[in-house]
Amino acid sequence: MFLFGAVLAKLYTSSGAASSIADSICNAMFRGAKTDKGRYALGFLTVITASAILCYGGINAAVALIAIYPIAIGVFKRAGIPKRFIMGAICGGAFTFALSGPGSPQPTNVVGMAIGTSSYCGLVAGIVGMIVEICVMLLVFTRMTVRATARGETFVAGPKDVFAEDTSKPRFLVSLIPIIALLIIFNVLGVDIALSILITSIIAALVFLPQLGFKGVALSINNGAASSLAPVGAIAAVNGFAAVVQSLPEYQQLIDGMLQADVPAVVLLVACVALICMMTGGSTTGAQIALPAIAPTLTQLGLSLPFVHRVGVFAATMLDSLPNSGSVIMAVGLADLKMKEGYPPVFVSTVLATTCGTAAVALVMSLFPSLP
């Protein structure tokens, strides 16, 4: 999955398709920006949306950071947003609702299917949660930026920043073809996620052949395969750490203690998943450990499997991105920022917004259990 996702990401960046998607969204959104505050909000929404589209298209979230960053730099420069907010926006699309939303091909949502549910269960509640997360991010980011610019902060590119080149790029709708194909292959046809991304990579190579040529396609495949080693290594390290945690007797004591607590079942679900993801430093690993272990107990307490899946994967994105997370360290380093500069916006998107989104999903599914 990581291998083919990295190849797909390289095909998108090398062909200019990723830039085409971001530029099209940016041009459409910036038309309505009549004030600085509006421009800031639209700038954040552009980066969040572009990042989320790539992740919903099957590109691994860690790989999407690399793919979106050169484009986000251009958007932030155009909007006049201080650079220290950039990873908050990118992670706001890559590490939040794109991981936990209905139908997402990302590993966090996929591992939730292990309890016997579909990838798009809790559809309506999941969409509500996604909207809540976006709204929280935009409100807080815009307010923070207004205050920062009032103090004299502005966009300043770093010495390592490289802006996306203005090359011949595929049109916006053409760029969306592989993403749409992946969503159909994975969610409608029910093909295995790894095979789905492989088929999508082949489609992308054919669609972007006019921009890349045969040599460009081959080079993108080679470079993409090589770039997959870093995220695979990072995930392997996180899984290894999780295996050690899971092998400790204190781990089972913690799970048993939480499940025996006299609190509502939904609180147990959110607390168990969020805390395990915090300990493992990854939403996928934590959800993979937690959901199969606690699902039987929670169903006995009255929760449906779709409820456990959707609320559980949203909860998995609440505390997995604290400063001990390898993904956060990679993200801040990619932007060449110090942790104290780059992490506060990341906290807003990956902790504050995801907590609000999880609460919204749990509330909707509790009040309206008959919704799809």
Summary of the structure (lengths in Angstrom):
residues: 372
radius of gyration: 20.0
end to end distance: 28.2
largest distance: 62.5
contacts: 1419
relative contact order: 0.16
helix: 77%
strand: 0%
